[in-house]
């Protein structure tokens, strides 16, 4: 458990980073702002990279940020491909397991 002083330092660092990010964003041109706005609207659902994956990749590439970033992208892309394959398989399964339509009048409530 973190002590109160450490928590306060982390909060202050977070605020400084947030304010610096806001300044960088304000300095962007409209095209770049649109790009980052689109990124922030992406909802990855269950396919976010988990902390353990990030640490493994970071350690594997000796804390080389640029090589690690490439692997982070590829891992996210791989997870997206798997999700799409699963979605397509579920779609095919649903279309093959639907019951055949019944004749006229058979679905009416009496």
MMTF fields as JSON, N, C-alpha, C and O atoms, coordinates in Angstrom:
{
  "mmtfVersion": "1.0.0",
  "mmtfProducer": "UNKNOWN",
  "numBonds": 439,
  "numAtoms": 440,
  "numGroups": 110,
  "numChains": 1,
  "numModels": 1,
  "chainsPerModel": [1],
  "groupsPerChain": [110],
  "chainIdList": ["A"],
  "bondAtomList": [4, 2, 8, 6, 12, 10, 16, 14, 20, 18, 24, 22, 28, 26, 32, 30, 36, 34, 40, 38, 44, 42, 48, 46, 52, 50, 56, 54, 60, 58, 64, 62, 68, 66, 72, 70, 76, 74, 80, 78, 84, 82, 88, 86, 92, 90, 96, 94, 100, 98, 104, 102, 108, 106, 112, 110, 116, 114, 120, 118, 124, 122, 128, 126, 132, 130, 136, 134, 140, 138, 144, 142, 148, 146, 152, 150, 156, 154, 160, 158, 164, 162, 168, 166, 172, 170, 176, 174, 180, 178, 184, 182, 188, 186, 192, 190, 196, 194, 200, 198, 204, 202, 208, 206, 212, 210, 216, 214, 220, 218, 224, 222, 228, 226, 232, 230, 236, 234, 240, 238, 244, 242, 248, 246, 252, 250, 256, 254, 260, 258, 264, 262, 268, 266, 272, 270, 276, 274, 280, 278, 284, 282, 288, 286, 292, 290, 296, 294, 300, 298, 304, 302, 308, 306, 312, 310, 316, 314, 320, 318, 324, 322, 328, 326, 332, 330, 336, 334, 340, 338, 344, 342, 348, 346, 352, 350, 356, 354, 360, 358, 364, 362, 368, 366, 372, 370, 376, 374, 380, 378, 384, 382, 388, 386, 392, 390, 396, 394, 400, 398, 404, 402, 408, 406, 412, 410, 416, 414, 420, 418, 424, 422, 428, 426, 432, 430, 436, 434],
  "bondOrderList": [1, 1, 1, 1, 1, 1, 1, 1, 1, 1, 1, 1, 1, 1, 1, 1, 1, 1, 1, 1, 1, 1, 1, 1, 1, 1, 1, 1, 1, 1, 1, 1, 1, 1, 1, 1, 1, 1, 1, 1, 1, 1, 1, 1, 1, 1, 1, 1, 1, 1, 1, 1, 1, 1, 1, 1, 1, 1, 1, 1, 1, 1, 1, 1, 1, 1, 1, 1, 1, 1, 1, 1, 1, 1, 1, 1, 1, 1, 1, 1, 1, 1, 1, 1, 1, 1, 1, 1, 1, 1, 1, 1, 1, 1, 1, 1, 1, 1, 1, 1, 1, 1, 1, 1, 1, 1, 1, 1, 1],
  "groupList": [{"groupName": "UNK", "atomNameList": ["N", "CA", "C", "O"], "elementList": ["N", "C", "C", "O"], "formalChargeList": [0, 0, 0, 0], "bondAtomList": [1, 0, 2, 1, 3, 2], "bondOrderList": [1, 1, 2], "singleLetterCode": "X", "chemCompType": "L-PEPTIDE LINKING"}],
  "groupTypeList": [0, 0, 0, 0, 0, 0, 0, 0, 0, 0, 0, 0, 0, 0, 0, 0, 0, 0, 0, 0, 0, 0, 0, 0, 0, 0, 0, 0, 0, 0, 0, 0, 0, 0, 0, 0, 0, 0, 0, 0, 0, 0, 0, 0, 0, 0, 0, 0, 0, 0, 0, 0, 0, 0, 0, 0, 0, 0, 0, 0, 0, 0, 0, 0, 0, 0, 0, 0, 0, 0, 0, 0, 0, 0, 0, 0, 0, 0, 0, 0, 0, 0, 0, 0, 0, 0, 0, 0, 0, 0, 0, 0, 0, 0, 0, 0, 0, 0, 0, 0, 0, 0, 0, 0, 0, 0, 0, 0, 0, 0],
  "groupIdList": [1, 2, 3, 4, 5, 6, 7, 8, 9, 10, 11, 12, 13, 14, 15, 16, 17, 18, 19, 20, 21, 22, 23, 24, 25, 26, 27, 28, 29, 30, 31, 32, 33, 34, 35, 36, 37, 38, 39, 40, 41, 42, 43, 44, 45, 46, 47, 48, 49, 50, 51, 52, 53, 54, 55, 56, 57, 58, 59, 60, 61, 62, 63, 64, 65, 66, 67, 68, 69, 70, 71, 72, 73, 74, 75, 76, 77, 78, 79, 80, 81, 82, 83, 84, 85, 86, 87, 88, 89, 90, 91, 92, 93, 94, 95, 96, 97, 98, 99, 100, 101, 102, 103, 104, 105, 106, 107, 108, 109, 110],
  "secStructList": [7, 7, 7, 2, 2, 2, 2, 2, 2, 2, 2, 2, 2, 2, 2, 2, 2, 2, 2, 2, 2, 2, 2, 2, 2, 2, 6, 1, 7, 2, 2, 2, 2, 2, 2, 2, 2, 2, 2, 2, 6, 7, 7, 7, 4, 4, 4, 1, 7, 7, 2, 2, 2, 2, 2, 2, 2, 2, 2, 2, 6, 6, 6, 7, 2, 2, 2, 2, 2, 2, 2, 2, 2, 2, 2, 2, 2, 2, 2, 2, 2, 2, 2, 2, 2, 2, 2, 2, 2, 2, 2, 2, 2, 2, 2, 2, 2, 1, 7, 7, 7, 7, 7, 6, 6, 6, 6, 7, 7, 7],
  "xCoordList": [0.847, 0.0, 0.89, 1.91, 0.493, 1.256, 0.913, -0.235, 1.936, 1.668, 1.081, 1.114, 0.562, -0.142, 0.774, 0.336, 2.021, 2.965, 3.232, 3.278, 3.406, 3.643, 2.423, 2.557, 1.253, 0.017, -0.088, -0.461, 0.244, 0.182, 1.182, 0.857, 2.387, 3.39, 2.917, 3.112, 2.302, 1.785, 0.668, 0.587, -0.182, -1.257, -0.7, -1.175, 0.311, 0.932, 1.607, 1.495, 2.299, 2.959, 1.917, 2.111, 0.82, -0.26, -0.802, -1.012, -1.026, -1.553, -0.579, -0.987, 0.715, 1.714, 1.717, 1.766, 1.666, 1.653, 0.388, 0.448, -0.749, -2.014, -1.984, -2.41, -1.478, -1.399, -0.437, -0.708, 0.685, 1.636, 0.998, 1.205, 0.234, -0.443, -1.471, -1.601, -2.191, -3.171, -2.49, -3.027, -1.304, -0.562, -0.107, -0.192, 0.38, 0.807, -0.379, -0.253, -1.516, -2.719, -3.148, -3.503, -3.116, -3.541, -2.637, -3.081, -1.376, -0.439, -0.58, 0.039, -1.373, -1.526, -2.363, -3.195, -2.129, -2.999, -4.303, -4.404, -5.284, -6.609, -6.595, -7.337, -5.767, -5.694, -5.171, -5.712, -4.115, -3.563, -4.522, -4.608, -5.243, -6.243, -7.322, -7.754, -7.752, -8.767, -8.253, -8.991, -6.987, -6.373, -6.41, -6.832, -5.969, -5.942, -7.353, -7.594, -8.271, -9.661, -10.228, -10.931, -9.918, -10.384, -9.787, -10.476, -8.5, -7.869, -8.544, -8.74, -8.892, -9.487, -10.908, -11.442, -11.526, -12.883, -12.909, -13.979, -11.751, -11.696, -11.933, -11.293, -12.862, -13.138, -12.684, -13.278, -11.633, -11.046, -11.764, -11.459, -12.705, -13.453, -12.553, -11.767, -12.669, -11.862, -10.474, -9.732, -10.111, -8.859, -7.787, -6.82, -7.946, -6.88, -5.671, -5.801, -4.499, -3.291, -3.236, -3.43, -2.977, -2.906, -1.499, -0.54, -1.399, -0.147, 0.964, 2.1, 0.641, 1.646, 2.232, 3.434, 1.375, 1.865, 2.799, 3.839, 2.418, 3.262, 4.638, 5.656, 4.667, 5.935, 6.787, 7.989, 6.177, 6.925, 7.572, 8.746, 6.806, 7.338, 8.435, 9.478, 8.213, 9.206, 10.52, 11.592, 10.444, 11.652, 12.323, 13.55, 11.528, 12.074, 12.938, 13.971, 12.524, 13.262, 14.167, 14.507, 14.552, 15.539, 15.159, 16.017, 13.889, 13.356, 13.575, 13.57, 13.77, 13.866, 12.441, 11.696, 12.075, 10.69, 10.178, 9.052, 10.973, 10.471, 10.233, 9.247, 11.106, 10.868, 9.658, 8.844, 9.552, 8.416, 7.104, 6.104, 7.09, 5.865, 5.373, 4.176, 6.319, 5.952, 5.306, 4.336, 5.84, 5.284, 3.941, 3.054, 3.776, 2.476, 1.418, 0.316, 1.772, 0.837, 0.497, -0.674, 1.524, 1.285, 0.44, -0.412, 0.667, -0.14, -1.598, -2.504, -1.828, -3.188, -3.839, -5.02, -3.064, -3.58, -3.943, -4.987, -3.073, -3.333, -4.61, -5.43, -4.773, -5.986, -7.218, -8.269, -7.091, -8.205, -8.54, -9.713, -7.515, -7.751, -8.462, -9.406, -8.01, -8.649, -10.103, -10.979, -10.352, -11.729, -12.609, -13.753, -12.072, -12.849, -13.113, -14.217, -12.131, -12.336, -13.433, -14.289, -13.39, -14.399, -15.78, -16.772, -15.836, -17.115, -17.679, -18.871, -16.809, -17.252, -17.722, -18.727, -16.974, -17.36, -18.712, -19.554, -18.922, -20.209, -21.339, -22.46, -21.037, -22.04, -22.426, -23.607, -21.42, -21.71, -22.494, -23.437, -22.093, -22.771, -24.225, -25.12, -24.453, -25.822, -26.672, -27.859, -26.078, -26.871, -27.16, -28.141, -26.332, -26.578, -27.452, -28.005, -27.586, -28.365, -29.75, -30.502, -30.097, -31.437, -32.458, -32.221, -33.565, -34.569, -35.186, -35.304, -35.576, -36.196, -37.538, -38.219, -37.906, -39.202, -40.35, -40.312, -41.352, -42.512, -43.541, -43.49, -44.479, -45.52, -46.396, -46.286, -47.255, -48.123, -49.085, -49.682, -49.211, -50.153, -49.64, -50.336, -48.458, -47.979, -47.386, -47.251, -47.026, -46.457, -47.489, -47.132, -48.747, -49.787, -50.13, -50.162, -50.384, -50.831, -52.323, -53.083, -52.722, -54.144, -54.805, -56.004],
  "yCoordList": [-1.181, 0.0, 1.24, 1.288, 2.224, 3.459, 4.391, 4.478, 5.084, 6.038, 7.324, 7.531, 8.155, 9.364, 10.327, 10.974, 10.433, 11.331, 10.867, 11.687, 9.565, 9.023, 9.248, 9.613, 9.032, 9.246, 10.704, 10.995, 11.614, 13.044, 13.393, 14.166, 12.841, 13.087, 12.554, 13.206, 11.38, 10.813, 11.676, 11.861, 12.196, 13.08, 14.351, 14.807, 14.92, 16.139, 15.876, 16.688, 14.757, 14.402, 14.19, 14.612, 13.535, 13.326, 14.664, 14.839, 15.596, 16.912, 17.655, 18.274, 17.595, 18.249, 17.644, 18.37, 16.329, 15.654, 16.002, 16.232, 16.039, 16.365, 17.78, 18.007, 18.731, 20.119, 20.249, 20.995, 19.528, 19.561, 18.971, 19.481, 17.912, 17.3, 18.267, 18.369, 18.968, 19.946, 21.051, 21.497, 21.498, 22.528, 22.0, 22.71, 20.752, 20.165, 20.034, 20.293, 19.638, 19.492, 20.847, 20.953, 21.87, 23.209, 23.736, 24.533, 23.299, 23.763, 23.016, 23.411, 21.957, 21.172, 21.906, 22.748, 21.574, 22.119, 21.313, 20.285, 21.778, 21.148, 19.715, 18.877, 19.411, 18.041, 17.083, 15.993, 17.497, 16.65, 16.518, 15.458, 17.595, 17.519, 16.505, 15.723, 16.523, 15.561, 14.134, 13.234, 13.938, 12.618, 12.126, 11.001, 12.971, 12.56, 12.451, 11.627, 13.264, 13.133, 11.783, 11.124, 11.376, 10.075, 8.946, 7.976, 9.065, 8.033, 7.924, 6.826, 9.061, 9.021, 8.469, 8.099, 8.412, 7.873, 6.363, 5.753, 5.764, 4.32, 3.594, 3.883, 2.649, 1.837, 0.414, -0.275, -0.015, -1.326, -2.463, -3.632, -2.135, -3.198, -4.108, -3.646, -5.391, -6.369, -6.555, -7.431, -5.761, -5.976, -4.96, -4.802, -4.275, -3.408, -4.262, -5.424, -3.673, -4.38, -4.368, -3.327, -5.507, -5.556, -5.172, -5.255, -4.764, -4.28, -5.32, -4.979, -6.579, -7.635, -7.768, -7.98, -7.642, -7.698, -6.533, -6.703, -5.352, -4.174, -4.347, -4.034, -4.843, -5.026, -6.083, -5.884, -7.216, -8.27, -7.74, -8.002, -6.995, -6.459, -5.445, -5.461, -4.571, -3.561, -4.212, -3.781, -5.233, -5.913, -6.699, -6.752, -7.305, -8.097, -7.244, -7.704, -6.013, -5.146, -4.166, -3.11, -4.514, -3.729, -2.284, -1.402, -2.038, -0.695, 0.24, 1.46, -0.327, 0.45, 0.828, 0.0, 2.067, 2.504, 2.276, 1.81, 2.59, 2.521, 1.084, 0.812, 0.168, -1.234, -1.756, -2.507, -1.356, -1.79, -1.24, -1.957, 0.014, 0.599, -0.202, -0.443, -0.607, -1.422, -2.727, -3.172, -3.342, -4.603, -4.386, -5.233, -3.262, -2.95, -2.852, -3.385, -2.16, -2.027, -3.4, -3.714, -4.222, -5.545, -6.415, -7.168, -6.318, -7.095, -6.642, -7.475, -5.344, -4.836, -5.251, -5.595, -5.217, -5.629, -7.109, -7.507, -7.922, -9.357, -9.62, -10.451, -8.911, -9.083, -8.676, -9.307, -7.629, -7.209, -8.243, -8.493, -8.85, -9.903, -11.092, -11.64, -11.477, -12.602, -12.288, -13.14, -11.056, -10.655, -10.709, -11.158, -10.253, -10.275, -11.706, -12.009, -12.587, -13.996, -14.612, -15.351, -14.296, -14.826, -14.276, -15.004, -12.992, -12.385, -13.04, -13.337, -13.262, -13.897, -15.334, -15.771, -16.075, -17.452, -17.476, -18.324, -16.552, -16.473, -16.113, -16.604, -15.254, -14.863, -16.066, -16.292, -16.839, -18.033, -19.055, -19.669, -19.229, -20.188, -19.792, -20.637, -18.51, -18.023, -18.208, -18.521, -18.018, -18.144, -19.601, -19.881, -20.538, -21.952, -22.627, -23.696, -22.028, -22.662, -22.055, -22.472, -21.089, -20.51, -21.513, -22.144, -21.664, -22.627, -22.177, -20.979, -23.127, -22.746, -22.072, -22.381, -21.158, -20.483, -21.479, -22.412, -21.261, -22.155, -21.615, -20.46, -22.488, -22.113, -20.994, -20.616, -20.461, -19.346, -19.747, -20.823, -18.867, -19.078, -19.914, -20.037, -20.501, -21.373, -20.588, -21.138, -19.308, -18.507, -17.648, -16.856, -17.786, -16.975, -17.495, -18.701, -16.551, -16.93, -17.216, -16.531, -18.22, -18.595, -17.984, -18.172],
  "zCoordList": [0.0, 0.0, 0.0, 0.687, -0.767, -0.854, 0.296, 0.732, 0.775, 1.846, 1.256, 0.043, 2.1, 1.667, 0.919, -0.033, 1.324, 0.659, -0.784, -1.7, -0.979, -2.319, -3.204, -4.372, -2.655, -3.406, -3.845, -4.982, -2.932, -3.263, -4.359, -5.261, -4.302, -5.338, -6.695, -7.72, -6.698, -7.938, -8.521, -9.735, -7.657, -8.128, -8.743, -9.783, -8.097, -8.61, -9.958, -10.877, -10.079, -11.339, -12.442, -13.582, -12.089, -13.05, -13.55, -14.75, -12.648, -13.023, -13.926, -14.909, -13.594, -14.442, -15.844, -16.838, -15.922, -17.218, -18.003, -19.21, -17.322, -17.979, -18.549, -19.682, -17.762, -18.231, -19.409, -20.35, -19.365, -20.48, -21.734, -22.835, -21.574, -22.719, -23.302, -24.522, -22.454, -22.934, -23.739, -24.752, -23.294, -24.025, -25.377, -26.379, -25.418, -26.69, -27.635, -28.832, -27.107, -27.933, -28.491, -29.665, -27.66, -28.099, -29.216, -30.042, -29.251, -30.268, -31.598, -32.586, -31.645, -32.864, -33.906, -33.569, -35.181, -36.226, -36.23, -35.561, -36.977, -36.919, -37.43, -36.917, -38.43, -38.954, -37.882, -37.698, -37.179, -36.124, -34.945, -34.325, -34.637, -33.568, -33.927, -33.081, -35.178, -35.634, -35.497, -35.097, -35.831, -35.715, -34.264, -33.998, -33.334, -31.927, -31.34, -30.458, -31.818, -31.375, -31.811, -31.046, -33.043, -33.537, -32.708, -32.391, -32.353, -31.519, -30.156, -29.634, -29.593, -28.255, -28.27, -27.224, -29.455, -29.568, -29.788, -29.776, -29.986, -30.221, -28.903, -27.892, -28.935, -27.756, -28.059, -28.889, -27.383, -27.666, -26.959, -27.196, -26.103, -25.421, -24.613, -23.785, -24.852, -24.113, -24.707, -24.263, -25.69, -26.396, -26.054, -26.799, -24.947, -24.479, -24.14, -23.755, -24.288, -23.874, -22.353, -21.726, -21.776, -20.313, -19.861, -20.628, -18.638, -18.063, -18.192, -18.519, -17.937, -17.994, -19.396, -19.553, -20.423, -21.803, -22.101, -22.738, -21.635, -21.859, -21.222, -21.839, -19.995, -19.289, -19.986, -20.163, -20.389, -21.081, -22.351, -22.613, -23.138, -24.392, -24.109, -24.763, -23.148, -22.795, -22.366, -22.789, -21.54, -21.074, -22.196, -22.268, -23.065, -24.171, -25.09, -25.577, -25.327, -26.238, -25.506, -26.039, -24.296, -23.556, -23.36, -23.38, -23.173, -22.922, -24.111, -23.947, -25.32, -26.555, -26.956, -27.479, -26.709, -26.896, -28.315, -28.493, -29.312, -30.678, -31.124, -31.808, -30.757, -31.088, -30.311, -30.847, -29.059, -28.237, -28.798, -28.831, -29.239, -29.79, -30.992, -31.15, -31.832, -32.99, -32.567, -33.181, -31.522, -31.038, -30.367, -30.474, -29.675, -29.069, -30.166, -30.035, -31.25, -32.373, -32.932, -33.147, -33.169, -33.75, -32.836, -33.309, -31.524, -30.588, -30.636, -30.653, -30.658, -30.763, -32.075, -32.108, -33.152, -34.457, -34.437, -34.954, -33.835, -33.722, -32.93, -33.32, -31.821, -31.023, -31.819, -31.71, -32.611, -33.455, -34.515, -34.788, -35.117, -36.105, -35.466, -36.035, -34.301, -33.599, -33.281, -33.426, -32.845, -32.528, -33.778, -33.718, -34.903, -36.145, -36.594, -37.045, -36.482, -36.841, -35.971, -36.458, -34.689, -33.771, -34.118, -34.085, -34.45, -34.821, -36.076, -36.153, -37.055, -38.295, -38.043, -38.603, -37.183, -36.865, -36.155, -36.451, -35.225, -34.525, -35.48, -35.342, -36.447, -37.432, -38.297, -38.562, -38.738, -39.532, -38.722, -39.221, -37.469, -36.594, -36.386, -36.423, -36.168, -35.949, -37.202, -37.108, -38.359, -39.588, -39.927, -40.616, -39.461, -39.758, -38.716, -38.975, -37.551, -36.487, -36.321, -35.44, -37.142, -37.017, -37.55, -38.58, -36.878, -37.332, -38.648, -38.906, -39.471, -40.748, -40.487, -39.509, -41.359, -41.169, -41.284, -42.087, -40.474, -40.497, -41.472, -41.893, -41.816, -42.766, -42.245, -41.078, -43.078, -42.681, -41.563, -41.585, -40.608, -39.529, -38.389, -37.381, -38.485, -37.419, -36.253, -35.16, -36.453, -35.384, -34.676, -33.804, -35.028, -34.424, -33.035, -32.787, -32.143, -30.792, -30.834, -31.518, -30.105, -30.089, -28.888, -28.68]
}
